[in-house]
Amino acid sequence: MPEQYYPVLLTIGVAIVIGLAILAISYLLGDQRGGRVKLTTVESGMPLMDRSHKRISVAFFLVAIDFIVFDLEAAFLYPWALTLRSGGWPLFWAVMVFIFLILVGFAYVWLKGGLDLGPRREQRERAARRGAGV
């Protein structure tokens, strides 16, 4: 019975040895900070131009959220594709409802302008604020 655990114990042992080796090499190389450029503050992949806090476009975060939501769909569809034959028609229709709901969400994001990221979107938003009297 314990023989079946040997591969797992070997993997854990190798991971510990590699981790300790990396720590030892890092310690032996000493204090290497990488210079002035490496120590600069970076936010969203862009270096800060001055000390003041700049506002980042909300569209950046909306695209990230949309990507996560619609990318997770693939994580649910892959196991479904593997078990479709054993699940039969009820599983097929359940996933069709899931896909329909995802498409409704995609259409909502599209109609609300969540996929418009160019300068036209900013112009429309400014025009809408002016029209609303803001």
C-alpha positions as CSV (number, residue, x, y, z in Angstrom):
1,M,0.0,0.0,0.0
2,P,2.7,2.6,0.8
3,E,4.4,1.9,-2.5
4,Q,1.7,3.9,-4.3
5,Y,2.7,7.0,-2.5
6,Y,6.3,6.9,-3.6
7,P,5.8,9.0,-6.7
8,V,4.0,11.7,-4.7
9,L,6.6,11.8,-2.0
10,L,9.4,11.9,-4.7
11,T,7.6,14.9,-6.4
12,I,7.3,16.7,-3.0
13,G,11.0,16.0,-2.2
14,V,12.1,17.3,-5.6
15,A,10.0,20.4,-5.2
16,I,11.5,21.1,-1.8
17,V,15.0,20.6,-3.0
18,I,14.5,22.9,-6.0
19,G,12.9,25.6,-3.8
20,L,15.8,25.4,-1.3
21,A,18.3,25.6,-4.2
22,I,16.6,28.7,-5.6
23,L,16.6,30.4,-2.2
24,A,20.3,29.5,-1.6
25,I,21.4,30.8,-5.0
26,S,19.4,34.0,-4.5
27,Y,21.0,34.5,-1.0
28,L,24.5,33.8,-2.4
29,L,24.1,36.3,-5.3
30,G,23.5,39.0,-2.7
31,D,21.7,42.2,-2.9
32,Q,21.0,42.8,-6.6
33,R,18.2,45.3,-7.0
34,G,18.5,45.9,-10.7
35,G,19.1,49.6,-10.8
36,R,16.9,52.7,-10.9
37,V,14.6,51.6,-13.7
38,K,13.7,48.3,-11.9
39,L,12.7,50.2,-8.7
40,T,10.3,52.6,-10.5
41,T,6.6,52.4,-9.9
42,V,4.6,50.9,-12.7
43,E,0.8,50.9,-12.9
44,S,-1.1,49.0,-15.6
45,G,2.0,48.5,-17.6
46,M,2.7,52.3,-17.9
47,P,5.4,54.1,-15.9
48,L,4.1,57.0,-13.8
49,M,5.0,60.4,-15.4
50,D,4.7,62.4,-12.1
51,R,3.8,61.9,-8.5
52,S,0.1,62.7,-8.9
53,H,-2.4,59.9,-9.2
54,K,-3.8,59.6,-12.7
55,R,-7.3,58.2,-13.4
56,I,-7.3,55.0,-15.4
57,S,-10.1,54.6,-17.9
58,V,-13.0,52.5,-16.6
59,A,-13.2,50.9,-20.1
60,F,-9.9,49.0,-19.2
61,F,-11.6,47.4,-16.3
62,L,-14.8,46.7,-18.1
63,V,-12.9,44.8,-20.9
64,A,-11.1,42.8,-18.2
65,I,-14.3,41.8,-16.5
66,D,-16.0,40.9,-19.8
67,F,-13.0,38.8,-20.8
68,I,-13.1,36.9,-17.5
69,V,-16.8,36.2,-17.7
70,F,-16.7,35.0,-21.3
71,D,-13.5,33.2,-20.9
72,L,-14.9,31.2,-18.0
73,E,-17.6,29.9,-20.4
74,A,-14.9,27.8,-22.1
75,A,-14.0,26.3,-18.8
76,F,-17.5,25.0,-18.4
77,L,-18.0,23.9,-22.0
78,Y,-14.9,21.7,-22.1
79,P,-16.0,19.1,-19.5
80,W,-19.5,19.2,-21.0
81,A,-18.0,18.2,-24.4
82,L,-16.2,15.3,-22.8
83,T,-19.3,13.9,-21.1
84,L,-22.0,14.7,-23.7
85,R,-22.5,11.1,-24.8
86,S,-23.0,9.8,-21.3
87,G,-25.3,12.7,-20.3
88,G,-27.7,12.3,-23.2
89,W,-30.3,14.9,-24.3
90,P,-31.0,16.4,-20.8
91,L,-27.4,17.4,-20.5
92,F,-27.4,18.8,-24.1
93,W,-30.5,21.0,-23.4
94,A,-29.1,22.2,-20.1
95,V,-25.9,23.4,-21.8
96,M,-28.0,25.0,-24.6
97,V,-29.8,27.0,-21.9
98,F,-26.3,28.0,-20.5
99,I,-25.1,29.1,-23.9
100,F,-28.3,31.0,-24.5
101,L,-27.8,32.9,-21.2
102,I,-24.1,33.6,-22.1
103,L,-25.3,35.0,-25.5
104,V,-27.9,37.2,-23.8
105,G,-25.1,38.6,-21.6
106,F,-22.9,39.1,-24.6
107,A,-25.7,41.0,-26.5
108,Y,-26.3,43.1,-23.4
109,V,-22.7,44.1,-23.2
110,W,-22.6,44.8,-26.9
111,L,-25.8,47.0,-26.9
112,K,-24.6,48.9,-23.8
113,G,-21.4,49.8,-25.7
114,G,-19.1,47.7,-23.6
115,L,-17.1,46.6,-26.7
116,D,-16.7,50.1,-28.0
117,L,-13.2,51.2,-26.9
118,G,-12.2,53.7,-29.5
119,P,-12.3,57.5,-29.4
120,R,-15.9,57.5,-30.6
121,R,-17.0,56.0,-27.3
122,E,-15.5,58.9,-25.4
123,Q,-17.1,61.4,-27.8
124,R,-20.5,59.8,-27.3
125,E,-20.0,59.8,-23.5
126,R,-19.1,63.5,-23.5
127,A,-22.1,64.3,-25.7
128,A,-24.4,62.3,-23.4
129,R,-23.1,64.2,-20.4
130,R,-23.6,67.6,-22.1
131,G,-27.1,66.5,-23.1
132,A,-27.9,65.5,-19.6
133,G,-26.8,68.8,-18.3
134,V,-23.9,67.4,-16.2
